[in-house]
Amino acid sequence: DQLLGRSSLDIIHPDERSRASTNRDRVLAGAVIEDEFRMLRPDGSTRWMSLRAHAVTMNGEVTRIAALRDIEDEVVQRDELARVLRHDPLTGLANRGVVLQRITRRLEELEDVGGSVAVLCIDVDGLGRINEALTNDAGNAVLISIAEGIVEVVGDPDLVGRGTGDEFLVTIAEVEGSAEVAELAERIRAAGRRDITYRDHEVTSSLSIGVALAAEV
């Protein structure tokens, strides 16, 4: 009863109605459409549904036949898998592959529109010795603590990524120059100097930072 007399667009999330309208026109033109949409529920929440639609002629008029299937659980699992594949499981930061993609994309943008980008490569000093003396769990505790400190300084976790082993990567777009990058690096180094307690052992961490700066006018 809640659906009778209503347009199908009324129950599709507003952000996706333009795409749904385009698909509707394509179906009426004879195409078979398979797509996914967030559908509105009576309480205002949404549910992911797959849709397969095609046109039929009935009594001389063209109409649409659509089949919907609830795929909410599939989408949640798919999104979680995508998140796992793109993020470091220890720190939750973007993994090395994602960071390299960001850097490559930014460098391509520089060629088109100019600007600048800085990449900070941050190494945790002596992590191997910590692992040998206190096990990898201690090293992981150090990495987690330092990751939190870097994010606090940078202010945006999307700009910070985990490299390999003892490495973190920070990508900053539109920097004013080397002085600004150097100042940021020093603040990160200061944040990385911390005392971390692991099973009654005190571990003092420190960082080494390398910087690369690219600019196009």
HUGI-V224102 format. One record per run of one state. SS is the DSSP state (helix for helix, strand for strand, loop for the rest). FROM is the first residue (numbers start at 1). TO is the last residue. Records with the same first field share a line. If there is no record, write none. Layout:
SS = FROM-TO + FROM-TO
This chain:
loop = 1-7 + 13-13 + 29-32 + 41-45 + 59-60 + 71-71 + 88-93 + 95-95 + 114-114 + 125-126 + 135-135 + 155-156 + 163-166 + 174-177 + 193-193 + 199-200 + 206-206 + 217-217
helix = 8-11 + 14-28 + 72-86 + 96-113 + 127-134 + 136-154 + 157-159 + 178-192
strand = 12-12 + 33-40 + 46-58 + 61-70 + 87-87 + 94-94 + 115-124 + 160-162 + 167-173 + 194-198 + 201-205 + 207-216
